[in-house]
Amino acid sequence: MQNKQVLGALAMDLKRVALGYFRGSNSMAEMFFQEALKRKDEIDNKSLKPYLIKLLKNLDSIKTEDKEKAAEDALLYSTIFQNASTAID
């Protein structure tokens, strides 16, 4: 149950990262990216599927110099984590 809530919150943080970069508000995006990294540490990896664990490990790679790519990646990760949170019982 805890993973469901944390994955949902992580998805929302990443969605805010994407919106921040798309709107040109890099400081907002950076703030929510730091929040997303903190949430990543709250997740119990033992009960997650391997592809989610791999994505969590690669979460740091979202932050790049190319803000458009960072926004797209954050939005993609957000969607995947949101879908995963709804699939957890």
C-alpha positions in Angstrom: 0.0 0.0 0.0 2.8 2.4 0.8 4.4 1.9 -2.6 1.2 2.8 -4.3 1.1 6.2 -2.6 4.8 6.9 -3.0 4.7 6.0 -6.7 1.7 8.2 -7.2 3.5 11.1 -5.5 6.6 10.4 -7.5 4.6 10.5 -10.7 3.1 13.9 -9.7 6.5 15.3 -8.9 7.9 14.2 -12.3 4.8 15.7 -14.0 5.6 19.0 -12.3 9.2 18.7 -13.4 8.0 18.3 -17.0 5.7 21.2 -16.8 8.4 23.4 -15.3 10.8 22.7 -18.0 8.2 23.1 -20.8 7.2 26.5 -19.3 10.8 27.6 -18.9 10.6 27.6 -15.1 13.8 25.7 -14.5 14.0 26.6 -10.8 10.6 25.0 -10.2 11.5 22.0 -12.2 14.8 21.6 -10.2 12.9 21.8 -6.9 10.4 19.1 -7.9 13.2 17.0 -9.3 14.9 17.0 -5.9 11.6 16.0 -4.3 11.3 13.2 -6.8 14.7 11.9 -5.8 13.7 12.0 -2.2 10.6 10.0 -2.9 12.6 7.4 -4.8 14.4 6.5 -1.5 11.0 5.9 0.2 10.0 3.1 -2.2 10.4 -0.6 -1.1 12.1 -2.1 -4.1 11.4 -5.7 -3.0 7.8 -5.6 -4.1 8.4 -3.9 -7.4 8.7 -5.4 -10.9 12.2 -5.4 -12.3 11.4 -2.7 -15.0 10.3 -0.3 -12.3 13.5 -0.9 -10.3 15.5 -0.2 -13.4 13.6 3.0 -14.1 14.1 4.2 -10.5 17.8 3.6 -10.8 17.9 5.6 -14.0 15.8 8.5 -12.6 19.0 10.7 -12.2 19.5 10.5 -16.0 16.4 12.7 -16.6 18.4 15.8 -15.6 20.3 16.9 -18.7 21.4 20.1 -20.3 18.7 19.7 -23.0 15.7 20.9 -21.1 13.2 19.8 -23.8 14.5 16.2 -23.6 14.5 16.4 -19.7 10.8 17.5 -19.9 9.9 14.6 -22.2 11.7 12.0 -20.1 10.1 13.3 -16.9 6.7 13.1 -18.5 7.4 9.6 -19.8 8.6 8.4 -16.4 5.6 10.1 -14.7 3.2 8.2 -16.9 4.9 4.9 -16.3 5.0 5.4 -12.5 1.4 6.6 -12.4 0.2 3.5 -14.3 2.3 1.3 -12.0 0.7 2.9 -8.9 -2.8 2.2 -10.2 -1.8 -1.5 -10.9 -0.7 -2.1 -7.3 -3.4 -3.6 -5.0 
